[in-house]
Amino acid sequence: MRPIGASSAALGGLNRQLEGFDRAAAAVVEQSVGAEGFEPIDISTGARKAGENLDSAQNATLEGAMVDMRITKYMAVANMQVLKTEDELAQVAEQLVR
């Protein structure tokens, strides 16, 4: 078995997070669009209930979809930081070899 490099793992994770973000964004739009188009929404009422059941994928709530978007955003940023760190490490290693 061949070891997986940090950049491969980070790129794979980044792709998964971008796909997850797209799904969550689509769920936000789906939950906030009525028969007559976009409608004003009251998140605070649902937000109070959001802690009762944290499985947003099963319940498909607006609040859950918004939380999913935030989580995937931070996970994508973490994967980008791995790529940045690996690039910086490669630059330092190149300078050491000179």
C-alpha positions in Angstrom: 0.0 0.0 0.0 1.3 3.4 -1.0 1.2 6.2 1.6 -1.0 9.2 0.7 0.7 12.6 0.5 -0.5 15.6 2.5 -1.4 17.5 -0.7 -3.4 14.6 -2.0 -5.3 14.2 1.2 -5.9 18.0 1.4 -7.1 18.3 -2.2 -9.4 15.3 -1.7 -10.8 16.9 1.5 -11.2 20.3 -0.2 -13.1 18.7 -3.0 -15.4 16.9 -0.6 -16.0 20.1 1.4 -16.8 22.1 -1.7 -19.4 19.5 -2.8 -20.8 19.5 0.8 -21.0 23.3 0.7 -22.9 23.1 -2.6 -25.4 20.6 -1.1 -25.9 22.7 2.0 -26.4 25.9 -0.1 -28.9 24.2 -2.2 -30.8 23.1 0.9 -30.8 26.7 2.2 -32.3 27.9 -1.1 -34.8 25.0 -1.1 -35.9 25.8 2.5 -36.2 29.5 2.0 -38.1 29.5 -1.3 -41.9 29.3 -1.3 -44.4 28.9 -4.1 -44.2 32.7 -4.8 -40.4 32.9 -4.6 -38.2 34.0 -1.8 -40.1 34.7 1.4 -38.9 36.4 4.6 -37.8 33.8 7.1 -37.6 33.8 10.9 -34.5 31.8 11.9 -34.6 32.7 15.6 -37.7 30.5 16.2 -36.2 27.5 14.5 -32.8 28.3 15.9 -34.1 27.8 19.4 -35.3 24.3 18.4 -32.2 23.4 16.5 -30.4 22.1 19.5 -33.0 19.5 20.1 -32.0 17.4 17.2 -28.6 18.1 15.6 -28.9 15.8 12.6 -29.6 18.3 9.9 -29.3 15.8 7.1 -32.2 13.8 8.4 -34.4 16.8 9.3 -33.5 19.1 6.4 -34.0 22.3 8.3 -32.9 25.7 7.2 -30.9 26.1 10.4 -29.2 22.7 9.9 -28.3 23.6 6.3 -26.8 26.9 7.4 -24.8 25.1 10.1 -23.6 22.6 7.5 -22.5 25.5 5.3 -20.4 27.0 8.1 -18.9 23.6 9.0 -17.9 22.8 5.4 -16.4 26.3 5.1 -14.1 25.8 8.0 -13.1 22.4 6.9 -12.3 23.7 3.4 -10.2 26.4 5.0 -8.3 23.8 7.1 -7.6 21.8 3.9 -6.3 25.0 2.2 -4.0 25.7 5.2 -2.6 22.2 4.8 -1.8 23.0 1.2 -0.2 26.3 2.1 1.9 24.7 4.9 3.1 22.0 2.5 4.1 24.7 0.0 6.0 26.7 2.6 7.7 23.5 3.8 8.8 22.7 0.2 10.2 26.2 -0.2 12.2 26.0 3.0 13.5 22.5 2.0 14.5 23.9 -1.4 16.4 26.7 0.3 18.2 24.3 2.6 19.3 22.1 -0.3 20.9 25.1 -2.0 
